[in-house]
Amino acid sequence: MAEPGTEPETERDYDLIIIGSGPSGRAAAIQAGKLKRRVLVIDKRERLGGVSVHTGTIPSKTLRETVLNLSGWRERSFYGRAYRARDNIGAEDLRARLHKTLDYEVDALEHQFNRNHVEALHGAARFIGPHEIEVAMEAGETRRVTGDKILIATGTKTFRPDYVPFNGGTILDSDEFLDLATIPRSLAVIGAGVIGVEYATILSALDVRVTLIEPRESFLDFIDRRAIEEFTHQIRENGVDLRLGSAVEKIEDAGKHVEISLANGRHVRAEMLLFAAGRMGATARLGLESVGVETDHRGRIEVDRKTYQTAVPHIYATGDVIGHPSLASTSLQQGRVAACHALETPTLPESPWFPYGIYSVPEISTCGMSEEEMSERGIPFEVGVARFRETSRGSIMGLEDGMLKMLISLKTRRVLGVQIVGEGATELIHIAQAVLNLKGTVDYFVENTFNYPTLAEAYRIAGLDAFNRMPIPEEYKAPKKKGAGKGKTGGKKGG
């Protein structure tokens, strides 16, 4: 019997309800399942995986790998720019591998849910109470479920402003772009963020004439400027026409082509336009206002970055819906941490340094601070640089470009940042991540032996490049021999 003045506790259907099955939702669900809790995942799609599997991370990276393989891009430095692994590449060739990969990802996720006793419900979720969710399913029926804790992991959707005449054929958003009916001869991309840069450079590898338009004077501002300069040089060499610093005034659908007028008076004509300027949090239809959870102008939810709780303590949010850094990798970690906190289970905190990966052509990956950040913080530093062509593996692979840059504190000798532009950057960066999180110094790269030949050897080259310009610590200096500098008679001149 309940005590006077208190409400009796109601047995709810689930310990944790998760809205969305993208990276953070799946990680939270599997973690809750491993803790043997009652967990339900609600997703509006017929198949699990969220944006990441169906229109985002997995499809775009699959498209990149398919293009590089079929075009013979990686072999052109040996066999010439005219080299092709396949002479005629059509949109159907790109889609074939895409669908195969998608099927595998969905199957693997369903297996993980089954193995961990995670229930799934397909339909659109909406809050009708602090602990109650209504799910509208395709057949027309609705179902109501209750949960002690609720996690919002709905991700984002494409930003589609009214001034862009989307038509699903020649003027597309990034979700529609994956269903290309044909590969265009020319492509204009508006928005030089991660998505725009990835698709622009991937299509450029197919010898599509690409114009990348960005209203701001710079792009990818969270990346070290010297790394971006290296990247800019490479993509221009690869044929991308980069137009920075002029806003788009008008977009005209001219039937067989698209006409884009810029504020500086210039015009861009292309067979196809990809609009990739921003995304919005997918929160508009969740009914968040009814439970006191607010969103910003982009539909994103503010949370406590240690626990991922919203302003309503039993409601959590993770992944792209909470904004920066909006990476699949960090979303996976956020989902696991949020589930542990919601289910009152101790876990390790997130590490301070995590890698960024941009799957463009060439790849960019960074971990730690940039030169600009170190200068702003007043940290004296040295820079070590290695070019992939300096490594024997780079020569074997025919790499003409590629750079690894290392930033080292002059005071502590600690490695505080690494930036990589080039082949395998997103794999190589994990060496830097380990050294940064373990508070390693440049000496690690000088003292240790690396497999030879490998691209990872670039770490040693960059480390030595900086080491040779840095002051030698006293403990490294050889001790002076007794009587050094003196004559045989103890310093007195001989007779």
C-alpha positions in Angstrom: 0.0 0.0 0.0 1.3 3.4 -0.9 2.2 5.9 1.7 -0.2 8.8 2.2 0.4 11.7 -0.1 2.3 9.7 -2.7 1.2 8.0 -6.0 1.6 4.3 -6.2 4.3 3.3 -8.7 2.9 1.9 -12.0 4.5 -1.0 -13.6 5.5 0.2 -17.1 5.9 -1.9 -20.2 9.6 -1.3 -20.7 12.7 -0.2 -18.7 13.9 1.8 -21.7 12.2 2.9 -24.9 14.4 4.1 -27.7 13.1 6.2 -30.6 15.3 5.5 -33.6 17.6 2.7 -34.6 20.6 4.5 -36.0 24.1 4.2 -34.4 23.3 5.6 -31.0 19.9 3.9 -30.8 21.3 0.5 -31.7 24.2 0.9 -29.3 21.8 1.9 -26.4 19.5 -1.0 -27.2 22.2 -3.7 -27.3 23.7 -2.3 -24.1 20.3 -2.4 -22.4 19.7 -5.9 -23.7 23.1 -7.1 -22.3 22.0 -5.7 -19.0 18.9 -8.0 -19.3 16.4 -5.1 -19.2 13.2 -4.8 -21.0 13.9 -2.6 -24.1 11.9 -1.5 -27.1 13.2 0.2 -30.2 10.7 2.3 -32.3 11.6 3.2 -35.9 9.4 4.7 -38.5 11.1 2.8 -41.3 10.2 -0.7 -42.4 13.8 -1.8 -41.9 16.1 -1.1 -39.0 19.3 1.0 -39.2 18.1 4.6 -39.4 19.6 7.3 -41.6 23.1 5.9 -41.1 22.3 2.6 -42.8 19.7 3.7 -45.4 20.7 7.2 -46.6 23.8 8.3 -44.7 27.1 6.8 -43.5 27.0 3.3 -44.9 25.6 4.2 -48.4 27.9 7.1 -49.0 31.0 5.1 -47.9 29.9 2.1 -50.0 29.4 4.5 -53.0 33.0 5.8 -52.5 34.5 2.3 -52.4 32.6 1.2 -55.4 33.6 4.3 -57.4 37.3 3.9 -56.5 37.3 0.2 -57.4 35.4 0.4 -60.7 37.2 3.5 -61.9 40.7 2.2 -61.1 41.3 5.5 -59.3 44.0 4.0 -57.1 46.1 2.7 -60.0 46.2 5.8 -62.2 49.5 7.1 -60.9 51.1 3.9 -62.4 49.0 3.4 -65.5 48.0 6.9 -66.4 45.0 9.1 -65.9 43.2 7.3 -68.8 43.3 4.0 -66.9 39.9 2.4 -66.1 39.2 -0.9 -64.3 35.9 -0.8 -66.2 35.3 1.2 -69.3 31.6 1.9 -68.9 30.3 2.6 -65.4 26.6 3.2 -65.0 24.3 4.1 -62.0 23.1 0.5 -61.8 26.7 -0.6 -61.1 26.8 1.8 -58.1 23.5 0.7 -56.8 24.2 -3.1 -57.0 26.9 -3.0 -54.3 24.9 -0.4 -52.3 21.9 -2.7 -51.9 24.0 -5.7 -51.1 25.8 -3.8 -48.3 22.5 -2.4 -47.0 21.0 -5.9 -46.8 24.0 -7.2 -44.9 23.9 -4.3 -42.4 20.1 -4.7 -41.7 20.5 -8.5 -41.3 23.4 -8.0 -38.9 21.4 -5.5 -36.8 18.3 -7.7 -36.7 20.5 -10.6 -35.5 22.0 -8.4 -32.8 18.6 -7.4 -31.6 17.3 -10.9 -31.5 20.4 -12.2 -29.7 20.0 -9.6 -27.0 16.2 -9.8 -26.7 15.6 -6.3 -28.0 12.0 -5.8 -29.2 11.4 -3.6 -32.3 8.2 -1.7 -33.4 7.9 -0.1 -36.8 5.9 3.2 -36.8 6.0 6.9 -36.1 6.5 7.7 -32.4 4.9 10.6 -30.5 4.9 11.6 -26.8 1.4 11.7 -25.3 2.7 11.8 -21.7 6.1 11.9 -19.8 6.4 8.1 -19.9 3.9 7.2 -22.6 4.5 6.9 -26.4 1.9 6.5 -29.1 3.1 4.6 -32.2 1.2 5.1 -35.5 1.8 2.1 -37.8 1.5 2.0 -41.5 -1.6 -0.2 -41.5 -3.4 2.6 -39.7 -3.6 1.1 -36.2 -1.9 2.7 -33.2 -0.3 1.3 -30.2 0.6 2.9 -26.8 3.6 1.9 -24.8 5.1 3.1 -21.6 8.7 3.2 -20.4 10.6 4.2 -17.2 13.3 5.9 -19.3 13.1 7.1 -22.9 15.9 7.8 -25.3 15.5 10.0 -28.4 17.8 8.9 -31.2 15.9 10.1 -34.2 18.9 11.6 -36.1 18.5 14.3 -38.7 16.7 14.9 -42.0 17.8 17.0 -45.0 17.3 20.7 -45.0 15.1 21.6 -48.0 14.6 25.4 -48.2 11.8 26.8 -50.3 14.1 28.6 -52.8 15.5 25.3 -54.1 13.1 23.8 -56.7 13.7 20.1 -55.8 12.4 17.8 -58.5 13.7 14.4 -57.6 15.6 14.1 -61.0 18.1 16.9 -61.6 17.8 18.9 -58.4 18.3 16.6 -55.4 19.0 16.5 -51.7 21.6 14.1 -50.2 19.0 11.4 -49.4 17.7 11.3 -53.0 21.2 11.4 -54.5 21.8 7.8 -53.7 19.0 6.7 -56.1 20.7 8.2 -59.2 19.0 7.1 -62.4 22.1 8.1 -64.4 25.5 9.4 -63.7 25.6 13.1 -64.9 28.4 14.5 -67.0 28.4 17.6 -64.8 27.4 18.2 -61.2 27.0 21.3 -59.0 27.1 20.8 -55.3 25.8 23.6 -52.9 27.3 23.3 -49.5 30.9 22.4 -48.7 30.2 20.6 -45.5 31.2 17.0 -44.9 28.3 15.6 -47.0 28.8 18.0 -49.9 32.6 17.5 -50.0 32.3 13.7 -49.9 29.8 13.5 -52.8 31.6 16.2 -54.8 35.0 14.4 -54.7 33.5 10.9 -55.1 31.8 11.9 -58.4 34.9 13.7 -59.5 36.7 10.4 -59.3 34.3 9.2 -62.0 35.5 12.1 -64.2 32.3 14.0 -63.6 32.9 17.8 -64.0 32.1 19.0 -60.4 31.6 22.6 -59.2 31.5 22.8 -55.4 29.8 26.0 -54.1 30.1 27.4 -50.6 28.8 30.8 -49.6 31.4 31.2 -46.9 35.0 32.2 -47.5 36.2 28.9 -46.0 35.0 25.3 -45.5 35.4 22.5 -43.0 36.5 25.1 -40.4 36.9 22.5 -37.7 39.9 21.0 -39.6 43.4 22.4 -39.3 43.9 25.1 -42.0 47.2 23.6 -43.3 45.5 20.3 -43.8 42.6 22.0 -45.6 45.1 23.8 -47.9 46.7 20.4 -48.8 43.2 18.9 -49.4 42.1 21.9 -51.5 45.2 21.5 -53.7 44.5 17.8 -54.2 40.8 18.1 -55.1 41.5 21.0 -57.5 44.2 18.8 -59.2 41.5 16.1 -59.4 39.2 18.5 -61.3 36.8 19.9 -58.7 36.1 23.6 -59.3 35.8 25.1 -55.8 33.7 28.3 -55.6 34.0 30.0 -52.2 32.7 33.2 -50.8 29.6 33.9 -52.8 26.0 33.2 -51.9 23.5 31.5 -54.2 20.9 34.0 -55.5 18.8 31.9 -57.8 18.4 28.3 -58.8 16.6 27.6 -62.1 15.4 24.2 -63.4 16.0 24.6 -67.1 14.9 21.0 -68.0 18.1 19.4 -69.4 20.3 21.5 -67.1 20.3 23.5 -63.9 21.3 27.2 -63.9 22.7 28.6 -60.6 23.2 32.4 -60.2 25.7 33.6 -57.6 25.8 36.9 -55.7 29.1 37.8 -57.3 27.6 37.8 -60.8 28.9 34.4 -61.8 26.8 31.5 -63.1 27.1 27.8 -62.9 25.5 25.4 -65.3 25.3 21.7 -64.7 23.3 18.7 -65.7 22.5 18.0 -62.0 22.4 19.9 -58.7 23.0 18.3 -55.2 21.8 20.6 -52.4 23.8 19.6 -49.3 23.7 22.7 -47.1 22.8 21.5 -43.7 20.5 19.1 -41.9 17.7 19.4 -39.4 17.0 17.4 -36.2 14.2 15.0 -36.9 12.1 16.1 -33.9 9.2 18.0 -35.4 6.6 15.2 -35.0 7.7 13.8 -31.7 5.4 16.0 -29.6 8.3 17.1 -27.4 6.5 20.3 -26.4 4.0 18.2 -24.4 6.7 16.8 -22.1 8.8 20.0 -21.7 11.8 19.1 -24.0 12.8 22.1 -26.1 14.6 22.2 -29.5 16.7 24.9 -31.2 16.0 26.5 -34.6 17.5 23.4 -36.3 15.4 21.0 -34.3 18.3 19.8 -32.1 18.0 18.9 -28.5 20.3 20.3 -25.7 21.6 17.6 -23.3 24.0 17.2 -20.4 27.1 16.0 -22.3 28.2 13.6 -19.6 24.9 11.8 -19.1 22.9 12.8 -22.2 19.9 13.7 -20.1 17.6 16.4 -21.5 15.9 19.0 -19.3 13.5 16.2 -18.3 15.7 13.8 -16.3 14.2 10.5 -17.5 14.3 11.5 -21.2 17.7 11.2 -22.9 18.9 12.2 -26.4 21.9 11.0 -28.4 23.4 11.1 -31.8 23.0 13.7 -34.6 19.8 15.0 -33.0 22.0 16.7 -30.3 24.3 18.3 -32.8 28.1 18.5 -32.8 30.1 16.3 -33.5 27.4 14.4 -35.5 29.5 11.4 -36.2 28.4 7.8 -36.4 31.4 6.8 -34.3 30.6 9.2 -31.4 26.9 8.4 -31.7 27.6 4.7 -30.9 29.5 5.7 -27.8 26.9 8.2 -26.7 24.1 5.6 -27.0 26.0 3.1 -24.8 26.8 5.8 -22.1 23.2 7.1 -22.1 21.8 3.6 -21.7 24.2 2.8 -18.8 23.2 6.0 -17.0 19.5 5.6 -17.6 19.7 2.0 -16.2 21.9 3.1 -13.3 24.8 1.0 -14.4 28.4 2.3 -13.8 30.5 2.5 -17.0 33.8 4.1 -18.2 33.6 7.8 -19.2 34.2 8.7 -22.8 37.8 9.5 -23.7 38.6 13.2 -24.4 40.2 12.7 -27.8 38.2 11.1 -30.6 38.9 11.0 -34.4 37.1 12.8 -37.1 36.9 11.0 -40.5 35.8 12.5 -43.8 35.4 9.9 -46.5 36.2 12.2 -49.4 38.7 11.6 -52.2 41.3 11.9 -50.7 40.3 11.0 -47.1 40.8 13.5 -44.3 41.1 12.4 -40.6 42.1 14.3 -37.5 42.5 13.8 -33.8 43.4 16.3 -31.2 44.1 20.0 -31.6 44.7 22.0 -34.8 47.5 24.6 -35.2 44.8 27.3 -34.7 43.6 25.9 -31.4 47.1 25.5 -30.1 47.9 29.1 -31.0 44.7 30.4 -29.4 45.6 28.5 -26.1 49.1 30.0 -26.2 50.8 26.5 -26.3 54.3 26.7 -27.8 54.6 23.8 -30.3 56.6 22.2 -33.0 55.3 20.6 -36.2 56.4 17.4 -37.8 55.4 16.6 -41.4 55.6 13.4 -43.5 54.6 12.9 -47.1 53.3 9.5 -48.1 55.6 9.5 -51.2 58.5 9.6 -48.7 57.5 6.1 -47.5 58.4 2.9 -49.4 54.8 1.7 -49.1 53.6 5.0 -50.6 56.0 4.4 -53.5 54.8 0.8 -54.0 51.1 2.0 -54.0 52.0 4.8 -56.4 50.9 7.6 -54.0 51.9 11.0 -55.3 50.0 12.9 -52.6 49.2 12.4 -49.0 50.4 14.1 -45.8 50.6 13.4 -42.1 51.1 16.3 -39.8 51.9 16.0 -36.0 51.7 18.9 -33.5 53.9 18.6 -30.4 54.0 20.7 -27.2 57.5 22.2 -26.7 57.0 22.3 -23.0 55.8 18.7 -22.3 56.8 17.0 -25.6 53.3 15.5 -25.7 51.6 14.9 -29.1 48.5 17.2 -29.0 47.2 16.8 -32.6 47.5 14.8 -35.8 46.1 15.6 -39.2 46.2 13.2 -42.1 45.1 13.8 -45.7 45.4 10.9 -48.1 44.9 7.2 -48.7 43.9 5.3 -45.5 43.7 8.4 -43.3 40.6 7.2 -41.4 42.4 4.0 -40.5 45.8 5.5 -39.7 44.4 8.1 -37.3 43.8 5.5 -34.6 47.5 5.4 -33.8 47.3 9.1 -33.0 44.1 8.6 -31.0 45.8 6.0 -28.8 49.0 8.1 -28.2 46.9 11.2 -27.4 44.6 9.5 -24.9 47.6 7.8 -23.2 49.4 11.2 -23.0 52.2 10.0 -25.2 55.1 12.1 -26.4 56.9 12.5 -29.7 59.6 10.2 -28.2 57.3 7.3 -28.7 57.5 7.6 -32.5 61.3 8.0 -32.4 62.0 5.1 -30.0 59.7 2.5 -31.6 60.0 0.4 -34.7 57.2 0.4 -37.3 56.5 -2.4 -39.8 58.3 -1.7 -43.1 57.0 -0.9 -45.6 53.8 0.7 -44.3 52.0 4.0 -44.5 52.1 4.1 -40.7 55.8 4.7 -41.0 54.8 8.3 -41.8 54.3 8.7 -38.0 57.9 8.0 -37.5 59.0 10.3 -40.3 56.8 13.1 -38.9 58.0 12.4 -35.4 61.7 12.6 -36.4 61.0 15.7 -38.4 59.8 17.5 -35.2 62.3 15.7 -32.9 65.3 16.9 -34.8 64.2 20.6 -34.3 63.3 20.3 -30.7 65.6 20.9 -27.7 67.2 17.7 -26.4 66.1 16.9 -22.8 68.8 16.8 -20.2 68.1 13.1 -19.4 68.9 12.2 -23.1 72.3 13.9 -23.1 75.2 11.5 -22.6 77.0 12.0 -19.3 80.4 13.7 -19.5 83.4 11.4 -18.8 85.5 12.1 -15.8 88.3 14.5 -16.7 86.8 15.2 -20.1 88.4 18.3 -21.7 91.5 18.1 -19.5 95.0 17.0 -20.4 96.7 13.8 -19.2 98.2 15.6 -16.2 94.9 16.7 -14.8 94.5 19.8 -16.8 98.0 21.2 -16.5 100.0 21.8 -19.7 102.6 19.1 -20.5 106.3 19.8 -20.2 
